[in-house]
Amino acid sequence: MDSQNIKVAVDPVVFGYENGSLFILLIKQKYGPMKGKWVLPGGFVKYNEPLSVAVARELKEETNVTVDYLEQLFTFGDDVNRDPRGHIISIAYLGLANPKQLDIQANTDASDVNWFEINKLPQLPFDHNQIIKKGLERLQSKVHYKPIGFDLLGDEFVFSDLENLYRTILQKEIDRRNFRKKILSFGLLEETGELRKTGSGRPGAVYRFNKRKYSQLESSGFHFDIKFA
């Protein structure tokens, strides 16, 4: 009978959004066969440790980051040679965060940590580019059935910030009039009563998310058919 020597790892794909660009949080490996290379944060699950605890622990240990939004993404293990250290199955997680609200610091197995623009990623070892691709596909899919923005935008924002976020995630131009009408119909947003000038146009109304309605739609979901320009 063959002896079984399989390890389980967790790899969080943390997306951040800032100034019209989507970013991924990466660390530079301090040890091992990929020393000096940029990779997703993550590591091995400890004995008797729940997966959700493991992924939050690894993220905190390596990047000093705690994120409110983490959901299980996909299991990577069909390629038994995906990791040169042995037979390792990775449970990937999708995370959402606002880079402005985080103090990233490299620690434990990381010699450096940084945000990388999604369209300017280096070629990553293991299957981490594939994991990120799967994470982006999930994020692009989620905008049609779950509200997106609470973890990526600031507490207050103008409507064009939300439009730009969706356009950046979907990587397509959207029908702005249709988008505005549908978003407002869900009751997700509430006006603060303030105006903010962005660019050369007229000042726009400042919004914040209605937390109660946002949580309700996160739980129950909704159908958001986005039209493109």
C-alpha positions as a Markdown table, in Angstrom:
| # | Residue | x | y | z |
|---|---|---|---|---|
| 1 | Met | 0.0 | 0.0 | 0.0 |
| 2 | Asp | 1.4 | 3.4 | -1.0 |
| 3 | Ser | 2.0 | 5.8 | 1.9 |
| 4 | Gln | 0.2 | 9.1 | 1.5 |
| 5 | Asn | 2.1 | 12.3 | 1.8 |
| 6 | Ile | -0.2 | 15.1 | 0.6 |
| 7 | Lys | -0.2 | 18.6 | 2.1 |
| 8 | Val | -2.9 | 21.3 | 1.9 |
| 9 | Ala | -2.1 | 24.9 | 1.4 |
| 10 | Val | -4.2 | 28.1 | 1.3 |
| 11 | Asp | -3.6 | 30.9 | -1.2 |
| 12 | Pro | -5.6 | 34.1 | -1.0 |
| 13 | Val | -6.1 | 36.2 | -4.1 |
| 14 | Val | -6.7 | 39.6 | -2.6 |
| 15 | Phe | -8.0 | 42.2 | -5.1 |
| 16 | Gly | -7.6 | 45.9 | -4.3 |
| 17 | Tyr | -8.9 | 48.9 | -6.3 |
| 18 | Glu | -7.4 | 52.4 | -6.4 |
| 19 | Asn | -7.4 | 55.3 | -8.9 |
| 20 | Gly | -9.2 | 53.3 | -11.6 |
| 21 | Ser | -7.0 | 50.3 | -11.5 |
| 22 | Leu | -7.4 | 46.8 | -10.1 |
| 23 | Phe | -4.5 | 45.4 | -8.1 |
| 24 | Ile | -3.3 | 42.0 | -6.7 |
| 25 | Leu | -1.4 | 41.6 | -3.4 |
| 26 | Leu | 1.8 | 39.7 | -3.8 |
| 27 | Ile | 4.7 | 38.8 | -1.6 |
| 28 | Lys | 8.4 | 38.0 | -2.4 |
| 29 | Gln | 9.5 | 34.6 | -1.2 |
| 30 | Lys | 12.2 | 34.7 | 1.5 |
| 31 | Tyr | 13.0 | 31.0 | 1.5 |
| 32 | Gly | 12.6 | 27.8 | -0.5 |
| 33 | Pro | 12.9 | 27.0 | -4.2 |
| 34 | Met | 11.2 | 30.2 | -5.2 |
| 35 | Lys | 13.3 | 32.5 | -3.1 |
| 36 | Gly | 13.3 | 36.0 | -4.5 |
| 37 | Lys | 10.3 | 35.5 | -6.7 |
| 38 | Trp | 6.9 | 37.2 | -6.4 |
| 39 | Val | 4.0 | 34.8 | -5.4 |
| 40 | Leu | 0.6 | 34.9 | -3.9 |
| 41 | Pro | 0.7 | 35.0 | -0.1 |
| 42 | Gly | -0.3 | 31.7 | 1.6 |
| 43 | Gly | 1.1 | 28.6 | 3.2 |
| 44 | Phe | 0.3 | 25.2 | 4.7 |
| 45 | Val | -2.7 | 24.4 | 6.8 |
| 46 | Lys | -1.8 | 23.3 | 10.3 |
| 47 | Tyr | -3.2 | 20.1 | 11.8 |
| 48 | Asn | -6.7 | 20.6 | 13.2 |
| 49 | Glu | -6.8 | 24.1 | 11.7 |
| 50 | Pro | -10.0 | 25.2 | 9.8 |
| 51 | Leu | -9.3 | 26.5 | 6.3 |
| 52 | Ser | -10.8 | 29.9 | 7.0 |
| 53 | Val | -8.6 | 30.3 | 10.0 |
| 54 | Ala | -5.5 | 29.2 | 8.0 |
| 55 | Val | -6.0 | 31.6 | 5.2 |
| 56 | Ala | -6.6 | 34.6 | 7.5 |
| 57 | Arg | -3.5 | 33.6 | 9.6 |
| 58 | Glu | -1.2 | 33.3 | 6.6 |
| 59 | Leu | -2.4 | 36.6 | 5.2 |
| 60 | Lys | -1.8 | 38.4 | 8.5 |
| 61 | Glu | 1.6 | 36.7 | 9.1 |
| 62 | Glu | 3.0 | 37.4 | 5.6 |
| 63 | Thr | 1.5 | 40.8 | 4.7 |
| 64 | Asn | 0.1 | 42.3 | 8.0 |
| 65 | Val | -3.3 | 42.4 | 6.3 |
| 66 | Thr | -6.7 | 41.4 | 7.6 |
| 67 | Val | -9.6 | 41.6 | 5.2 |
| 68 | Asp | -13.3 | 41.5 | 5.9 |
| 69 | Tyr | -14.2 | 39.7 | 2.7 |
| 70 | Leu | -12.7 | 36.2 | 2.0 |
| 71 | Glu | -14.6 | 33.5 | 0.2 |
| 72 | Gln | -13.4 | 30.1 | -1.0 |
| 73 | Leu | -12.6 | 30.3 | -4.7 |
| 74 | Phe | -11.3 | 27.0 | -6.1 |
| 75 | Thr | -9.2 | 23.9 | -5.4 |
| 76 | Phe | -6.1 | 23.5 | -7.4 |
| 77 | Gly | -4.7 | 19.9 | -7.4 |
| 78 | Asp | -5.3 | 18.2 | -10.7 |
| 79 | Asp | -1.7 | 18.9 | -11.6 |
| 80 | Val | 0.1 | 16.8 | -9.0 |
| 81 | Asn | 3.4 | 18.5 | -10.0 |
| 82 | Arg | 2.1 | 22.0 | -9.5 |
| 83 | Asp | 4.6 | 22.6 | -6.6 |
| 84 | Pro | 8.2 | 21.4 | -6.7 |
| 85 | Arg | 8.1 | 20.8 | -2.9 |
| 86 | Gly | 5.8 | 17.8 | -3.3 |
| 87 | His | 2.2 | 16.8 | -3.7 |
| 88 | Ile | 0.4 | 19.9 | -2.5 |
| 89 | Ile | -3.2 | 20.8 | -3.0 |
| 90 | Ser | -4.1 | 24.5 | -2.8 |
| 91 | Ile | -7.4 | 25.9 | -1.6 |
| 92 | Ala | -7.6 | 29.4 | -3.2 |
| 93 | Tyr | -9.6 | 32.2 | -1.6 |
| 94 | Leu | -11.0 | 35.4 | -3.2 |
| 95 | Gly | -10.4 | 38.5 | -1.1 |
| 96 | Leu | -11.4 | 42.1 | -1.5 |
| 97 | Ala | -9.7 | 45.1 | 0.1 |
| 98 | Asn | -9.1 | 48.8 | -0.1 |
| 99 | Pro | -5.3 | 49.4 | -0.3 |
| 100 | Lys | -5.7 | 52.9 | 1.2 |
| 101 | Gln | -7.0 | 51.3 | 4.4 |
| 102 | Leu | -4.3 | 48.7 | 4.8 |
| 103 | Asp | -0.7 | 48.9 | 6.2 |
| 104 | Ile | 1.1 | 46.2 | 4.3 |
| 105 | Gln | 4.3 | 44.8 | 5.9 |
| 106 | Ala | 6.4 | 41.8 | 4.9 |
| 107 | Asn | 6.9 | 39.2 | 7.6 |
| 108 | Thr | 7.7 | 35.5 | 8.3 |
| 109 | Asp | 8.2 | 33.8 | 4.8 |
| 110 | Ala | 8.0 | 37.1 | 2.9 |
| 111 | Ser | 11.0 | 39.4 | 2.2 |
| 112 | Asp | 8.7 | 42.0 | 0.5 |
| 113 | Val | 5.0 | 42.7 | -0.1 |
| 114 | Asn | 3.4 | 45.0 | -2.7 |
| 115 | Trp | 0.3 | 45.6 | -4.8 |
| 116 | Phe | 0.6 | 44.8 | -8.5 |
| 117 | Glu | -1.7 | 46.1 | -11.2 |
| 118 | Ile | -3.7 | 43.2 | -12.7 |
| 119 | Asn | -2.6 | 44.0 | -16.2 |
| 120 | Lys | 1.1 | 44.3 | -15.2 |
| 121 | Leu | 1.7 | 41.1 | -13.3 |
| 122 | Pro | 5.0 | 39.4 | -13.5 |
| 123 | Gln | 5.1 | 35.7 | -14.6 |
| 124 | Leu | 4.5 | 33.9 | -11.3 |
| 125 | Pro | 5.8 | 30.5 | -10.3 |
| 126 | Phe | 3.6 | 27.5 | -9.4 |
| 127 | Asp | 0.2 | 28.0 | -11.0 |
| 128 | His | -0.4 | 31.4 | -9.4 |
| 129 | Asn | -1.1 | 33.2 | -12.6 |
| 130 | Gln | -3.9 | 30.6 | -13.2 |
| 131 | Ile | -5.2 | 31.1 | -9.7 |
| 132 | Ile | -5.4 | 34.9 | -10.2 |
| 133 | Lys | -7.1 | 34.3 | -13.6 |
| 134 | Lys | -9.7 | 32.2 | -11.8 |
| 135 | Gly | -10.1 | 34.9 | -9.1 |
| 136 | Leu | -10.8 | 37.6 | -11.7 |
| 137 | Glu | -13.3 | 35.4 | -13.5 |
| 138 | Arg | -15.2 | 34.9 | -10.2 |
| 139 | Leu | -15.1 | 38.6 | -9.5 |
| 140 | Gln | -16.4 | 39.5 | -12.9 |
| 141 | Ser | -19.2 | 36.9 | -12.5 |
| 142 | Lys | -20.1 | 38.2 | -9.0 |
| 143 | Val | -21.0 | 41.7 | -10.2 |
| 144 | His | -24.1 | 40.2 | -11.8 |
| 145 | Tyr | -25.6 | 38.6 | -8.7 |
| 146 | Lys | -24.0 | 40.2 | -5.7 |
| 147 | Pro | -23.2 | 43.9 | -4.8 |
| 148 | Ile | -19.6 | 44.8 | -5.2 |
| 149 | Gly | -17.9 | 47.9 | -3.8 |
| 150 | Phe | -18.2 | 48.0 | -0.1 |
| 151 | Asp | -14.8 | 46.5 | 0.5 |
| 152 | Leu | -13.1 | 48.2 | -2.5 |
| 153 | Leu | -14.2 | 51.8 | -2.3 |
| 154 | Gly | -13.9 | 54.4 | 0.5 |
| 155 | Asp | -16.7 | 55.1 | 2.9 |
| 156 | Glu | -18.0 | 57.9 | 0.7 |
| 157 | Phe | -17.7 | 58.3 | -3.0 |
| 158 | Val | -19.2 | 60.0 | -6.1 |
| 159 | Phe | -21.3 | 57.8 | -8.5 |
| 160 | Ser | -18.5 | 57.9 | -11.1 |
| 161 | Asp | -16.2 | 56.1 | -8.7 |
| 162 | Leu | -18.7 | 53.2 | -8.6 |
| 163 | Glu | -19.0 | 53.2 | -12.4 |
| 164 | Asn | -15.3 | 53.2 | -12.8 |
| 165 | Leu | -15.0 | 50.3 | -10.4 |
| 166 | Tyr | -17.4 | 48.1 | -12.4 |
| 167 | Arg | -15.9 | 49.1 | -15.7 |
| 168 | Thr | -12.4 | 48.2 | -14.4 |
| 169 | Ile | -13.5 | 44.8 | -13.0 |
| 170 | Leu | -15.4 | 43.9 | -16.2 |
| 171 | Gln | -12.7 | 45.4 | -18.5 |
| 172 | Lys | -15.4 | 46.9 | -20.7 |
| 173 | Glu | -17.2 | 50.2 | -21.2 |
| 174 | Ile | -20.6 | 50.1 | -19.7 |
| 175 | Asp | -23.9 | 51.9 | -20.6 |
| 176 | Arg | -23.6 | 54.6 | -17.9 |
| 177 | Arg | -27.3 | 55.7 | -18.0 |
| 178 | Asn | -28.6 | 52.1 | -17.7 |
| 179 | Phe | -26.0 | 51.4 | -15.0 |
| 180 | Arg | -27.0 | 54.4 | -12.9 |
| 181 | Lys | -30.7 | 53.6 | -13.2 |
| 182 | Lys | -30.4 | 50.0 | -12.2 |
| 183 | Ile | -28.0 | 50.6 | -9.3 |
| 184 | Leu | -30.2 | 53.2 | -7.8 |
| 185 | Ser | -33.2 | 51.0 | -8.2 |
| 186 | Phe | -31.7 | 48.5 | -5.7 |
| 187 | Gly | -31.6 | 51.0 | -2.9 |
| 188 | Leu | -28.0 | 50.2 | -2.3 |
| 189 | Leu | -26.9 | 53.8 | -2.1 |
| 190 | Glu | -27.8 | 56.8 | 0.0 |
| 191 | Glu | -26.8 | 60.4 | -0.5 |
| 192 | Thr | -24.8 | 62.1 | 2.1 |
| 193 | Gly | -26.1 | 65.6 | 1.2 |
| 194 | Glu | -22.6 | 66.7 | 0.1 |
| 195 | Leu | -21.2 | 67.5 | -3.3 |
| 196 | Arg | -17.7 | 66.7 | -4.6 |
| 197 | Lys | -16.0 | 68.0 | -7.7 |
| 198 | Thr | -14.1 | 65.5 | -9.8 |
| 199 | Gly | -12.4 | 66.5 | -13.0 |
| 200 | Ser | -13.7 | 69.5 | -15.0 |
| 201 | Gly | -17.4 | 68.7 | -14.7 |
| 202 | Arg | -20.0 | 69.9 | -12.3 |
| 203 | Pro | -19.7 | 68.7 | -8.6 |
| 204 | Gly | -21.5 | 65.4 | -8.1 |
| 205 | Ala | -23.5 | 64.0 | -5.2 |
| 206 | Val | -21.5 | 62.0 | -2.6 |
| 207 | Tyr | -22.9 | 58.6 | -1.8 |
| 208 | Arg | -22.3 | 55.9 | 0.8 |
| 209 | Phe | -23.6 | 52.3 | 0.8 |
| 210 | Asn | -26.7 | 51.5 | 2.8 |
| 211 | Lys | -25.2 | 48.8 | 5.0 |
| 212 | Arg | -28.5 | 47.1 | 5.8 |
| 213 | Lys | -29.6 | 46.9 | 2.2 |
| 214 | Tyr | -26.1 | 45.9 | 1.1 |
| 215 | Ser | -26.0 | 43.0 | 3.6 |
| 216 | Gln | -29.5 | 41.9 | 2.6 |
| 217 | Leu | -28.5 | 41.7 | -1.1 |
| 218 | Glu | -25.2 | 40.0 | -0.3 |
| 219 | Ser | -27.3 | 37.3 | 1.5 |
| 220 | Ser | -30.2 | 37.0 | -1.0 |
| 221 | Gly | -28.5 | 38.1 | -4.2 |
| 222 | Phe | -30.0 | 39.9 | -7.1 |
| 223 | His | -30.0 | 39.9 | -10.9 |
| 224 | Phe | -28.0 | 42.7 | -12.3 |
| 225 | Asp | -27.9 | 42.6 | -16.1 |
| 226 | Ile | -25.2 | 45.1 | -17.1 |
| 227 | Lys | -25.5 | 46.6 | -20.6 |
| 228 | Phe | -22.2 | 47.5 | -22.3 |
| 229 | Ala | -21.6 | 50.6 | -24.4 |
